[in-house]
Amino acid sequence: MNNRLLTTLAIILLSVIVAGSPALVSSSTPPATPQFLTIAAQLQGDAPCVYRPSTQRFLCDTVRNGGDAEFTVAFGEASDTPLLGDVNGIGRDVACVYRPSTQRFFCDAARDGGLAEFEVFFGAPSDIPLLGDVDGDRRDEPCIYRPSTQRFLCDTARNGGDAEFAVFFGNPSDIPLLGDVDGDRRDEPCVFRPSTQRFLCDTARNGGDAEFTVAFGISTDIPLLGDVDSDGRDEPCVFRPSTQRFLCDTARNGGNAEFEVSFGVASDIPLIGSLGQPFGVVLPLVVR
């Protein structure tokens, strides 16, 4: 979730090389040629996304208005666990999946729906897969949460070997997350505790008590972390299947959601990701 926009001025100045604002990509009418994110989409924070198992398709509302998906790509298999992460270190997330049957992470770094350009074996079948930049090198690493030991493990070398990063945090019934809630450009182990509807993050990354804690959402929500206001810090967010709404507490005070978008259907798997390109450089999106 790192590599945020450094300055709005730089984005605007470099964006003048783009002639006009190309049309957005509709998920219902995929074009035959590459399309481009508009300047407005690049200036915004992270976007609501979903993975649709019935079509193995990632869809993202980069305009964040609840309309048709501007970004869509088919990748993975119906039984895969979908993820979004910046495995290239270039400031934009790509579609990834974790395949429990082979304990492999696959990422479509080209974002064209073809074969995976990034592939790493890591974890065990019962692990919960995650992607995050825990070492601050601006590339997301394959990580897992092991409920049996309440341990976060990350392969920062990205070679399928033993975990270089390991932290004990949370309870067996918690839902694990990774996010940069303190803005230090390193993702922290976090959990959402359904019994109390509370986000807890170990920003010290030492396995001690949570330094960041916020109550947000309801027990049936699906928890997420994302920087939707582009302030360099991830916020507590939830997806509410009953209303197909993304809600984010950008004030991070446990109050009403300051960010709210309706996107997806009840059976979708929600995600939040950064689909834009820093500094206003146009981003070709090949949509199949």
HUGIWO-V363349 format. One record per pair of residues at least 24 apart in sequence whose C-alpha atoms are under 8 Angstrom apart, sorted by the first residue. I is the first residue (numbers start at 1). J is the second residue. Records with the same first field share a line. If there is no record, write none. Layout:
I=J, J
This chain:
1=85, 86, 132, 133, 140, 179, 180, 187, 226, 227, 234, 273, 274
2=91, 133, 138, 180, 185, 186, 232
3=89, 90, 91, 138, 185, 278
4=91, 230, 232, 278
5=43, 230, 278, 279
6=278, 279
7=279
8=43, 279
10=279, 280
11=43, 278, 279, 280, 281
12=279, 280
13=280
14=279, 280, 281
15=39, 279, 280, 281, 282
18=282
24=70
25=69, 70, 71
26=68, 69, 70, 71
27=59, 68, 69, 70, 71, 72
28=68
30=287, 288
31=287, 288
32=287, 288
33=286, 287
34=284, 285, 286, 287
35=283, 284, 285, 286, 287
36=282, 283, 284, 285
37=70, 276, 282, 283, 284, 285
38=282
39=280
41=276
42=275, 276, 277, 278, 280
43=276, 280
44=228, 229, 230
45=227, 228, 229, 230, 274
46=226, 227, 228, 229, 230, 272, 273, 274, 275
47=228, 272, 273, 274, 275
48=246, 261, 263, 270, 271, 272, 273
49=263, 264, 270, 271, 272, 273
50=264, 268, 269, 270, 271, 272
51=82, 268, 269, 270, 271
52=267, 268, 269
53=77, 78, 79, 268, 269
54=78
58=95
61=263
62=275
64=261
65=261, 262
66=261, 262, 263
67=263
71=285, 287
72=287, 288
73=111, 112, 113, 287, 288
74=113, 288
75=108, 113, 114
81=129
82=269
83=130, 131, 271
84=131, 271, 272, 273
85=131, 132, 140, 273
86=138, 139, 140
87=118, 139, 140, 141
88=139, 140
89=137, 138, 139, 140
90=138, 139, 277
91=138, 274, 276, 277, 278
92=274, 275, 276, 277
93=273, 274, 275
94=275
98=129
100=124, 125, 126
101=125
105=142
111=285, 286
112=285, 286, 287, 288
113=287, 288
120=158, 159, 160
121=159, 160
122=155, 160, 161
128=176
130=177, 178
131=178
132=178, 179, 187
133=185, 186, 187
134=165, 186, 187, 188
135=186, 187
136=185, 186, 187
138=185
145=176
147=171, 172, 173
148=172
152=189
167=205, 206, 207
168=206, 207
169=202, 207, 208
175=223
177=224, 225
178=225
179=225, 226, 234
180=233, 234
181=212, 233, 234, 235
182=233, 234
183=232, 233, 234
185=232
192=223
194=218, 219, 220
195=219
199=236
214=252, 253, 254
215=253, 254
216=249, 254, 255
222=270
224=271, 272
225=272
226=272, 273
228=259
239=270
241=265, 266, 267
242=266
